[in-house]
Amino acid sequence: QVQLVESGGGLVQPGGALRLSCVGSGFTISGREMRWYRQSPGKERELVATITSTGGTRSYVDSVKGRFTISRDNAKNTVYLQMNSLQREDTAVYYCNAGRPSLYAGREYWGQGTQVTVSS
């Protein structure tokens, strides 16, 4: 069965940190661009961070630049999102996404999401 499973979410105070993990099973994430999205109730899903297949290039939405770091370990079939200096506006369900292995071949995959709540 093909799965992406996120973990590491939870409740944290403003200024705190969390590290999210996303583990693929039933397929390999190598060769795929990996992304983290987030969504809050009543809001559109937002692309937070992207990492290329080799990890050579990373990109972030402006609101998290300097605070979040996306990384990957292809040997562990895992992508991470280190979130530092968390603020209330970071509260959301965070989703892992595995991009298509090529422009037209294959499928992208989505995780089930993990809740991140930033509150004092």
TIGU-78983 format. One line per 3 residues: number of its first residue (from 1); their letters; for each residue x, y, z of N, C-alpha, C. Coordinates in pm, whole numbers. Example, Ala and Ser with C-alpha at 12.3 -4.5 7.8 and 13.67 -1.06 7.14 Angstrom:
BEGIN
1> AS> 1319/-569/780/1230/-450/780/1320/-330/780 ~ 1285/-225/708/1367/-106/714/1290/3/787
end
This chain:
BEGIN
1> QVQ> 84/-119/0/0/0/0/88/125/0 ~ 56/218/-85/130/343/-94/79/438/14 ~ 171/490/93/135/581/200/242/685/222
4> LVE> 199/802/264/283/904/323/226/933/461 ~ 307/919/563/261/934/699/340/1043/768 ~ 269/1149/809/331/1259/882/325/1232/1031
7> SGG> 423/1285/1102/424/1277/1247/502/1396/1301 ~ 491/1418/1430/567/1523/1496/487/1646/1531 ~ 362/1652/1490/280/1766/1526/243/1764/1673
10> GLV> 184/1873/1717/144/1883/1855/118/2026/1895 ~ 106/2046/2025/83/2177/2083/214/2236/2131 ~ 240/2358/2092/363/2425/2130/334/2572/2157
13> QPG> 409/2631/2248/393/2773/2279/460/2860/2174 ~ 413/2982/2158/480/3074/2066/629/3083/2097 ~ 709/3082/1992/854/3080/2007/914/2942/2015
16> GAL> 831/2841/2027/879/2705/2037/913/2646/1902 ~ 946/2518/1904/991/2448/1783/932/2309/1776 ~ 912/2263/1654/869/2127/1627/941/2078/1502
19> RLS> 961/1949/1495/1011/1888/1373/910/1786/1323 ~ 860/1809/1204/768/1717/1140/845/1618/1054 ~ 796/1496/1050/853/1392/966/746/1338/873
22> CVG> 788/1295/758/699/1236/659/770/1115/599 ~ 715/998/623/778/874/580/693/810/470 ~ 757/780/359/690/711/251/700/561/266
25> SGF> 596/492/224/598/346/220/526/300/95 ~ 571/189/41/513/137/-82/566/204/-208 ~ 651/304/-192/715/372/-304/836/445/-251
28> TIS> 921/489/-339/1039/563/-298/1021/711/-328 ~ 1067/795/-235/1057/939/-258/1173/991/-340 ~ 1277/911/-357/1390/955/-437/1343/983/-580
31> GRE> 1395/1090/-638/1352/1130/-770/1228/1215/-772 ~ 1170/1240/-656/1049/1321/-647/1077/1450/-570 ~ 1025/1559/-620/1021/1680/-541/926/1657/-424
34> MRW> 966/1701/-307/884/1686/-188/842/1823/-137 ~ 720/1829/-85/663/1956/-41/589/1939/91 ~ 585/2047/165/497/2059/280/393/2166/253
37> YRQ> 270/2132/277/158/2225/270/97/2239/409 ~ 18/2343/426/-59/2355/548/-195/2416/517 ~ -290/2387/604/-424/2440/586/-488/2464/722
40> SPG> -543/2582/739/-619/2618/857/-767/2619/820 ~ -855/2597/918/-998/2599/889/-1040/2730/823 ~ -1115/2718/715/-1163/2835/643/-1063/2899/550
43> KER> -943/2842/540/-841/2898/454/-804/2799/345 ~ -747/2851/239/-699/2766/131/-570/2696/172 ~ -549/2580/115/-424/2509/137/-308/2591/83
46> ELV> -200/2598/159/-87/2683/128/40/2601/117 ~ 114/2622/11/244/2559/-4/344/2628/88 ~ 405/2552/176/495/2607/276/641/2594/235
49> ATI> 680/2476/189/820/2449/160/833/2343/53 ~ 938/2353/-25/966/2260/-133/1113/2224/-131 ~ 1144/2099/-159/1281/2055/-172/1292/1969/-298
52> TST> 1395/1994/-377/1415/1919/-500/1457/1776/-469 ~ 1457/1692/-572/1477/1550/-551/1611/1516/-488 ~ 1713/1594/-518/1845/1571/-461/1869/1651/-333
55> GGT> 1777/1738/-300/1794/1824/-185/1878/1946/-211 ~ 1913/1970/-337/2002/2079/-369/1939/2217/-362 ~ 1809/2224/-379/1740/2351/-380/1619/2343/-289
58> RSY> 1602/2446/-207/1489/2454/-116/1420/2588/-135 ~ 1291/2589/-119/1216/2712/-129/1108/2716/-23 ~ 1067/2838/15/973/2856/124/878/2971/93
61> VDS> 760/2962/149/671/3076/146/732/3186/233 ~ 709/3311/195/775/3422/262/753/3423/413 ~ 636/3384/457/603/3394/598/684/3301/687
64> VKG> 750/3200/631/827/3106/712/976/3113/685 ~ 1018/3195/592/1159/3205/559/1241/3246/682 ~ 1351/3178/703/1435/3203/817/1394/3128/941
67> RFT> 1276/3070/942/1225/2997/1058/1210/2847/1032 ~ 1170/2811/912/1147/2671/876/1259/2620/787 ~ 1290/2492/800/1388/2428/714/1335/2293/669
70> ISR> 1330/2273/539/1291/2145/484/1417/2066/450 ~ 1415/1937/475/1528/1851/445/1476/1712/410 ~ 1565/1630/358/1524/1495/322/1637/1397/345
73> DNA> 1599/1274/367/1693/1164/380/1638/1052/293 ~ 1686/1046/171/1633/948/77/1657/804/122 ~ 1766/781/194/1794/647/245/1687/601/343
76> KNT> 1628/696/414/1520/666/508/1383/690/448 ~ 1379/731/322/1253/759/253/1170/860/331 ~ 1236/962/381/1175/1055/473/1209/1200/438
79> VYL> 1112/1286/456/1133/1430/445/1094/1493/578 ~ 1162/1601/613/1142/1667/741/1107/1813/722 ~ 1042/1868/821/1021/2012/828/1054/2057/970
82> QMN> 1167/2123/986/1204/2180/1114/1141/2318/1124 ~ 1061/2339/1226/988/2463/1243/1033/2529/1373 ~ 1098/2642/1361/1147/2717/1475/1071/2848/1487
85> SLQ> 1082/2909/1604/1018/3038/1631/872/3038/1588 ~ 801/2936/1628/662/2920/1584/574/3031/1639 ~ 480/3073/1558/385/3177/1592/244/3125/1575
88> RED> 147/3198/1632/9/3153/1627/-39/3133/1484 ~ 7/3215/1392/-37/3202/1254/15/3077/1185 ~ 107/3006/1249/155/2879/1196/61/2763/1229
91> TAV> -38/2787/1311/-133/2683/1347/-207/2634/1224 ~ -201/2505/1199/-262/2447/1080/-244/2296/1083 ~ -312/2229/993/-281/2090/962/-174/2092/853
94> YYC> -66/2023/877/45/2020/784/44/1889/706 ~ 54/1900/575/46/1786/485/175/1770/407 ~ 218/1647/394/332/1613/311/284/1573/172
97> NAG> 356/1616/72/322/1585/-66/446/1538/-141 ~ 432/1426/-211/537/1373/-296/500/1401/-440 ~ 582/1480/-508/554/1517/-645/570/1401/-741
100> RPS> 522/1423/-862/535/1321/-965/682/1297/-999 ~ 717/1172/-1029/858/1143/-1057/908/1201/-1188 ~ 817/1241/-1276/852/1308/-1399/736/1396/-1439
103> LYA> 753/1470/-1548/652/1568/-1587/516/1505/-1609 ~ 513/1390/-1677/386/1327/-1710/369/1187/-1653 ~ 473/1127/-1604/466/990/-1555/441/987/-1406
106> GRE> 372/884/-1364/351/861/-1224/246/952/-1162 ~ 231/938/-1032/134/1015/-956/201/1085/-838 ~ 138/1192/-795/178/1251/-670/101/1184/-557
109> YWG> 155/1194/-436/92/1133/-319/82/1235/-207 ~ -19/1216/-123/-46/1304/-11/-51/1226/119 ~ 0/1287/223/-16/1231/356/-149/1270/416
112> QGT> -178/1216/532/-306/1240/599/-307/1368/680 ~ -192/1424/705/-181/1549/779/-150/1528/925 ~ -84/1627/983/-57/1629/1126/-85/1769/1179
115> QVT> -153/1776/1292/-196/1904/1347/-83/1971/1422 ~ -63/2098/1392/30/2183/1465/-51/2298/1525 ~ -45/2311/1655/-117/2418/1724/-18/2500/1805
118> VSS> -14/2629/1779/75/2721/1849/-12/2811/1936 ~ 1/2794/2065/-85/2867/2158/-19/2875/2294 ~ -44/2985/2362/4/3002/2498/-102/2965/2600
end
